[in-house]
Amino acid sequence: MTDDPLSKLAPLTGRINETMKAILDEDANVLGEIAVYNLLGGGKRLRPLIFCLAHGALGGLEDAETLRLASAFEFLHMASLMHDDIVDQADTRRGRPAAHRVYGIPETVMAADYLLAKASLLALAKENFALARIMAEVVSNLSLGELWELKARNKTDLTEAAYFDIILKKTAVLIESVSWSAGVLTGAEPDVLNSLRAYGRRLGLAFQVMDDVLDYRADTSKLGKPVGQDLEEGRITLPFIIARDTLNGSERARLVSIGEKTDPTAGDKLEAGFLVEKAGGLQKSLAAAGRLIDQAVEDLGALPETPEKELLAKLADYTVRRDR
C-alpha cells in the first residue's frame, strides 16, 4: 500500500468541498463567513471520505444527500478545532491565523456552535433516530474529551490508559461515528456495524497518536502549527509517557520537570524532544499506531470486497505514513 489514497480520492474530495461550501452559502451571515474561512484553510476531509467510502462499500449511492450528510461530520470536526484553538489560545491553524485571531473569540465561538447546529440539522434531515442519537453522543463525547484533556494538563504522572481514554473521546469517537453511521444508513447487519465501529475507533486512536508523534518530529511548514505545541500547552502525550517510563535518574527527572512547566522555553522543548527520542518514545508510539492500524484493516474483513473497501484500508495505512 504505497500509493497515496488522497490523490486517488481527489475528485471525491472536490465534490465534498463544493457541497460544504454550498451548505454554508445557504446562510449568508458572519457565522457562515467564519466557517468558510476555516473551510478554505484546507484539510484532508478524512471523515467525510470515510463516510462516503463505507457507505459505497455497502451499496449506498453517492448522491447529493449522501454528500450533505458526509459534510456534517466535517462540520463537527471543524467546530471542535475552532473550540480547541480558543481554549488553547492558538495563533495558527493549518499555516494561517486561527479564526479567533481574525474574527474575535465571541464570533468564533458562535460560528463553531453554528457548525454544530448545521451538522445536527443535516443528520435530522434523514429522519433516522439512530443517526440523530449518534450525532448527539459525538458532541457530548467531544466536549468531555476536551474537558478531560484540560484537567490533565501538566500532569506528568498521566498513565497510558488515561491518555487513551482522553484521545478516544477527543478524536476517535468522531471517526468511529463516521463509519458506524454509514452502516446504520445502509441497514447493515450487526456484525458489519460492529466492524465499522471498530475500524473507525482504531483508526481515530492511531490518527491522534500519529499527531502526537508529529508534534515532536514534523516540519512546522508541513504541520501547519508550531512543533512542540503540545508541551507548550501542557499536553502529556504517548511519546512523553513512554519516555518518562523508560528513562531513569536525572534524565527522567529533567523530562518530568519540563512537562510540569506552564511556560517551557524553546530550549526546554528541544531538550524534551531529545530525551523523548533517546528513550524511544517516538518509535514505540509509531509502533503502537501501526498495531492499531493493522487491527483496523482486519476489522474491514466483514465488508464485501469492493474498491471502496480497498480505499478504506489504504486510508488507514496513510494515517501512519503522513507527515502532517
C-alpha positions in Angstrom: 0.0 0.0 0.0 2.4 2.6 -1.1 0.2 4.8 -3.3 -1.4 7.9 -1.9 -5.2 7.3 -1.4 -5.8 11.1 -1.1 -4.6 11.7 -4.6 -6.9 8.9 -5.9 -9.8 10.4 -3.9 -9.2 14.0 -5.0 -12.3 14.1 -7.3 -14.5 12.9 -4.4 -12.7 15.4 -2.0 -13.6 18.2 -4.6 -17.2 17.2 -4.6 -17.3 17.2 -0.8 -15.7 20.7 -0.7 -18.2 22.0 -3.2 -21.1 20.6 -1.1 -19.8 22.1 2.1 -19.3 25.5 0.5 -22.9 25.3 -0.9 -24.3 24.4 2.5 -22.5 27.3 4.2 -23.6 29.7 1.5 -27.2 28.9 2.4 -26.7 31.2 5.4 -25.2 34.5 4.2 -24.1 35.8 7.5 -20.9 36.4 9.5 -21.2 33.0 11.1 -21.1 31.4 7.7 -18.2 33.6 6.7 -16.1 32.4 9.7 -17.0 28.8 8.9 -16.0 29.3 5.3 -12.7 30.8 6.4 -11.9 27.6 8.2 -13.2 25.5 5.3 -10.8 27.3 2.9 -7.9 26.7 5.3 -7.7 23.2 3.9 -7.8 19.8 5.5 -7.7 16.2 4.4 -11.5 15.7 4.6 -10.7 12.3 6.2 -14.1 12.0 7.9 -16.4 12.6 5.0 -14.2 10.5 2.8 -14.5 7.6 5.2 -18.3 8.1 5.3 -18.6 8.1 1.5 -16.4 5.1 1.1 -18.0 3.0 3.9 -21.5 4.0 2.5 -20.4 3.0 -1.0 -18.8 -0.3 0.2 -22.2 -1.3 1.5 -24.1 -0.5 -1.7 -25.0 3.1 -0.9 -25.2 5.7 -3.7 -23.1 8.8 -3.8 -25.9 11.3 -4.4 -26.4 14.9 -3.2 -27.9 13.8 0.1 -25.0 11.5 0.9 -22.6 14.3 0.3 -24.6 16.6 2.5 -24.5 14.1 5.3 -20.8 13.4 4.8 -20.3 17.2 5.2 -22.0 17.1 8.6 -19.1 15.1 10.0 -16.6 17.6 8.7 -18.6 20.4 10.3 -18.4 18.6 13.6 -14.6 18.3 13.2 -14.3 22.0 12.2 -16.3 23.1 15.2 -14.2 21.1 17.5 -11.0 22.5 16.1 -12.3 26.1 16.4 -13.3 25.5 20.1 -9.9 23.8 20.7 -8.0 26.7 19.2 -9.8 29.2 21.5 -9.2 27.0 24.6 -5.5 26.6 23.7 -5.1 30.3 22.7 -3.6 29.0 19.5 -2.2 31.5 17.0 -2.3 29.4 13.9 -4.3 26.6 12.2 -3.1 24.9 9.1 -0.5 27.6 8.5 -2.9 30.5 8.8 -4.0 32.7 11.6 -6.6 30.8 13.7 -10.2 32.0 13.2 -10.5 33.7 16.6 -7.4 35.8 15.8 -9.1 37.1 12.7 -12.7 37.4 13.7 -12.6 37.5 17.5 -13.3 35.0 20.2 -17.1 35.6 20.7 -17.7 35.5 17.0 -15.7 32.3 16.5 -17.4 30.5 19.5 -20.8 31.3 17.9 -19.6 30.2 14.5 -18.4 26.8 15.9 -21.8 26.4 17.6 -23.4 27.3 14.3 -21.5 24.4 12.6 -22.6 22.0 15.4 -26.2 23.0 14.7 -25.7 22.6 11.0 -24.4 19.1 11.5 -27.3 18.2 13.6 -29.8 19.5 11.1 -28.2 17.6 8.3 -28.5 14.4 10.3 -32.1 15.1 11.3 -33.0 15.5 7.6 -32.5 11.8 7.2 -35.3 11.2 9.9 -33.3 8.4 11.3 -33.4 8.2 15.1 -30.3 6.1 15.4 -28.2 8.5 13.3 -29.5 11.5 15.4 -28.5 9.7 18.6 -25.0 9.0 17.2 -24.6 12.7 16.4 -25.7 13.8 19.9 -23.4 11.3 21.6 -20.4 12.5 19.5 -20.9 16.2 20.5 -21.2 15.1 24.2 -18.0 13.0 23.9 -16.0 15.6 22.1 -16.8 18.1 24.9 -15.9 15.5 27.6 -12.6 14.8 25.8 -11.6 18.4 25.8 -12.5 18.8 29.5 -10.5 15.7 30.4 -7.6 16.9 28.4 -7.7 20.3 30.2 -7.9 18.6 33.6 -4.8 16.5 32.7 -2.6 19.4 31.6 0.9 19.3 33.0 0.1 16.1 34.9 3.3 14.3 34.2 2.1 11.2 36.1 -0.7 10.6 33.5 -1.0 6.9 32.7 -1.0 5.4 29.2 -4.6 4.1 29.9 -5.8 7.6 30.9 -4.1 9.1 27.8 -6.0 6.6 25.5 -9.3 7.4 27.4 -8.7 11.1 26.5 -7.9 10.6 22.9 -10.8 8.2 22.5 -13.2 11.0 23.5 -11.3 13.8 21.9 -10.6 12.2 18.4 -11.6 8.6 17.9 -15.3 8.8 18.7 -15.9 11.1 15.8 -14.2 8.9 13.3 -15.9 5.9 14.9 -19.3 7.6 14.4 -18.5 8.3 10.7 -18.0 4.6 9.7 -20.8 3.5 12.1 -23.3 6.0 10.6 -22.6 4.7 7.1 -23.5 1.3 8.2 -26.7 2.4 10.0 -27.9 4.3 6.9 -27.4 1.3 4.7 -29.2 -1.1 7.1 -26.0 -3.2 7.7 -26.1 -6.3 9.8 -24.9 -6.1 13.5 -21.6 -7.8 12.7 -20.9 -5.3 9.9 -21.9 -2.4 12.2 -19.5 -3.6 14.9 -16.7 -4.0 12.4 -17.2 -0.5 11.0 -17.3 1.0 14.5 -14.1 -0.8 15.5 -12.4 0.3 12.3 -13.2 3.9 12.9 -12.3 3.8 16.6 -8.9 2.2 16.0 -8.1 4.5 13.0 -9.1 7.5 15.2 -6.8 6.4 18.0 -3.9 5.8 15.6 -4.5 9.2 13.9 -4.2 11.0 17.3 -1.1 9.1 18.3 0.5 10.0 15.0 -0.5 13.7 15.5 1.3 13.5 18.9 4.4 12.0 17.3 4.4 14.7 14.6 4.3 17.4 17.3 7.8 16.3 18.2 9.1 15.4 14.8 7.4 17.2 12.0 8.4 20.2 9.9 6.4 23.3 11.1 5.8 24.3 7.4 4.1 21.0 6.8 2.4 20.5 10.1 0.7 23.9 9.8 1.3 24.7 13.5 4.4 25.2 15.7 6.2 22.0 16.5 6.3 21.4 20.3 2.9 23.0 20.8 1.7 20.1 22.9 4.3 20.6 25.5 3.7 24.4 25.4 0.1 23.8 26.1 0.7 21.2 28.8 -0.4 18.1 26.9 1.2 14.9 28.1 1.0 12.6 25.2 2.1 9.0 24.5 5.7 9.7 23.3 6.2 11.6 26.6 4.6 8.9 28.7 6.7 6.1 27.1 9.9 8.2 27.6 9.1 9.0 31.2 8.6 5.3 32.0 11.8 4.4 30.2 14.3 7.0 31.4 16.0 6.8 34.8 17.6 9.2 37.2 18.4 12.7 36.2 17.1 12.4 32.7 13.7 11.2 33.8 13.6 14.0 36.4 14.5 16.6 33.8 11.8 15.4 31.4 9.2 15.5 34.2 10.3 19.0 35.2 9.8 20.2 31.7 6.4 18.6 31.4 5.3 20.4 34.6 6.3 23.8 33.2 3.4 26.1 32.2 5.7 28.2 30.0 8.5 26.0 28.6 11.2 27.8 26.6 12.3 26.8 23.1 15.3 25.2 24.8 13.1 23.2 27.1 11.1 21.9 24.2 14.3 20.9 22.3 15.7 19.1 25.3 12.4 17.3 25.9 12.4 16.2 22.2 15.9 14.9 22.5 15.0 12.9 25.7 11.8 11.5 24.2 13.7 10.5 21.0 16.6 8.9 23.1 14.1 6.9 25.2 12.4 5.5 22.1 9.2 7.4 22.8 8.6 8.2 19.1 9.5 4.9 17.7 7.4 3.0 20.3 4.4 5.4 19.7 4.7 4.8 16.0 4.7 1.0 16.6 1.5 1.4 18.8 -0.2 3.4 16.0 0.9 0.7 13.5 -0.7 -2.0 15.5 -3.9 -0.1 15.8 -4.0 0.3 12.0 -3.3 -3.4 11.4 -6.3 -4.1 13.6 -8.4 -1.5 11.9 -7.7 -3.1 8.5 -8.6 -6.5 9.9 -11.9 -5.0 11.1 -12.8 -4.4 7.5 -13.0 -8.2 6.9 -16.8 -8.2 7.5 -17.3 -5.9 4.5 -17.8 -7.1 0.9 -14.8 -7.0 -1.4 -15.2 -3.6 -3.2 -12.9 -0.8 -4.4 -14.3 1.3 -1.6 -13.2 -1.3 1.0 -9.7 -1.3 -0.5 -9.5 2.5 -0.3 -10.7 2.4 3.4 -7.7 0.1 4.1 -5.4 2.5 2.2 -6.7 5.5 4.1 -5.9 3.6 7.4 -2.4 2.9 6.2 -1.9 6.5 5.2 -2.6 7.6 8.8 0.8 6.2 9.9 2.7 7.4 6.9 1.7 11.0 6.8 4.0 14.0 7.7 1.2 16.5 8.5 
